[in-house]
Amino acid sequence: MATTYEDILALFRETDRKFQDLMDAQKETDRKFQETDRKFQETDRKFQETARLVSNLGGQWGLFVENQVAPACERVFNERGIPVQMVSQRVKKRRGGATLEIDVLVVNAGHVVVVEVKASLGVADVREFLDDLGQFRDFFPEYADWQVHGAVAGMRIEDGADRYAYRQGLFVLAQTGDTVKILNDANFQPKIW
């Protein structure tokens, strides 16, 4: 059986129809990819929005915790024999291009307690704070002849962070019930920086 001109035209028409179907499918795939990309961009935008909200909430939560700890500092340090004359929050100093921010600064004649406040206190936070304490006298030369102590405070204390801070010579403050208290035992001797 010989292939006729009509057979060849039918084959071309069939190939053309299949090619057109393939092109239509490609256009549909492209449209779906564009729709998926648009959805990914929308999801990314929502994630960024959520991250901003969480960051703002975290900052507000941290400020809330500081506002709980700062007023309690006068009471808890007085109970430990460190009379308090002044409690300041968010004390910030610049030196050269560097900045050191202190969450709570507790001052009396001859003593200053630098307090780092975290909603959730971990060992890494304690280590970072120890670095800040090492720079304290450089940023605050007005306290050069004073006894400088450190304290960490947390609404929640991650496993081991309190023991690590204690061993480093830091006071450890925590929320217990509706009050803040020093967790260090009576044998604790604070380090002087």
Secondary structure in CASP SS format (residue, H / E / C, confidence):
PFRMAT SS
TARGET T0000
AUTHOR 0000-0000-0000
METHOD secondary structure of the structure
MODEL  1
M C 1.00
A C 1.00
T C 1.00
T C 1.00
Y H 1.00
E H 1.00
D H 1.00
I H 1.00
L H 1.00
A H 1.00
L H 1.00
F H 1.00
R H 1.00
E H 1.00
T H 1.00
D H 1.00
R H 1.00
K H 1.00
F H 1.00
Q H 1.00
D H 1.00
L H 1.00
M H 1.00
D H 1.00
A H 1.00
Q H 1.00
K H 1.00
E H 1.00
T H 1.00
D H 1.00
R H 1.00
K H 1.00
F H 1.00
Q H 1.00
E H 1.00
T H 1.00
D H 1.00
R H 1.00
K H 1.00
F H 1.00
Q H 1.00
E H 1.00
T H 1.00
D H 1.00
R H 1.00
K H 1.00
F H 1.00
Q H 1.00
E H 1.00
T H 1.00
A H 1.00
R H 1.00
L H 1.00
V H 1.00
S H 1.00
N H 1.00
L H 1.00
G H 1.00
G H 1.00
Q H 1.00
W H 1.00
G H 1.00
L H 1.00
F H 1.00
V H 1.00
E H 1.00
N H 1.00
Q H 1.00
V H 1.00
A H 1.00
P H 1.00
A H 1.00
C H 1.00
E H 1.00
R H 1.00
V H 1.00
F H 1.00
N H 1.00
E H 1.00
R C 1.00
G C 1.00
I C 1.00
P C 1.00
V C 1.00
Q C 1.00
M E 1.00
V E 1.00
S E 1.00
Q E 1.00
R E 1.00
V E 1.00
K E 1.00
K E 1.00
R E 1.00
R E 1.00
G C 1.00
G C 1.00
A E 1.00
T E 1.00
L E 1.00
E E 1.00
I E 1.00
D E 1.00
V E 1.00
L E 1.00
V E 1.00
V E 1.00
N E 1.00
A C 1.00
G C 1.00
H E 1.00
V E 1.00
V E 1.00
V E 1.00
V E 1.00
E E 1.00
V E 1.00
K E 1.00
A E 1.00
S E 1.00
L E 1.00
G C 1.00
V H 1.00
A H 1.00
D H 1.00
V H 1.00
R H 1.00
E H 1.00
F H 1.00
L H 1.00
D H 1.00
D H 1.00
L H 1.00
G H 1.00
Q H 1.00
F H 1.00
R H 1.00
D H 1.00
F H 1.00
F C 1.00
P H 1.00
E H 1.00
Y H 1.00
A C 1.00
D C 1.00
W C 1.00
Q E 1.00
V E 1.00
H E 1.00
G E 1.00
A E 1.00
V E 1.00
A E 1.00
G E 1.00
M E 1.00
R E 1.00
I E 1.00
E C 1.00
D C 1.00
G C 1.00
A H 1.00
D H 1.00
R H 1.00
Y H 1.00
A H 1.00
Y H 1.00
R H 1.00
Q C 1.00
G C 1.00
L C 1.00
F E 1.00
V E 1.00
L E 1.00
A E 1.00
Q E 1.00
T E 1.00
G C 1.00
D C 1.00
T E 1.00
V E 1.00
K E 1.00
I E 1.00
L C 1.00
N C 1.00
D C 1.00
A C 1.00
N C 1.00
F C 1.00
Q C 1.00
P C 1.00
K C 1.00
I C 1.00
W C 1.00
END
